Amino acid sequence: MATLASGDSSPVAIFEDDEPAFDSIPAKAYETLLDGLKDVELAEIVTLRKVHVEIDVTWDDLCVGI
């Protein structure tokens, strides 16, 4: 626990035999990471929609068969 406490609200990784055995990231940093990933995902959606072909439709076209 002392190792985690010494992290001073920064991500901490603990290694055993040169392999990561445990890592910890503060909740605020994790939230920021997830927000960034969501922004990347939304940017991809925007890019895809920019090249999407639009077609004109009337209300009557949508109500056919109702």
Secondary structure, DSSP 8 states (H G I E B T S, - for coil): -HHHHTTTTS-EEEEETTEEEEEE--HHHHHHHHHHHHHHHHHHHHHHHHTS------HHHHTTT-
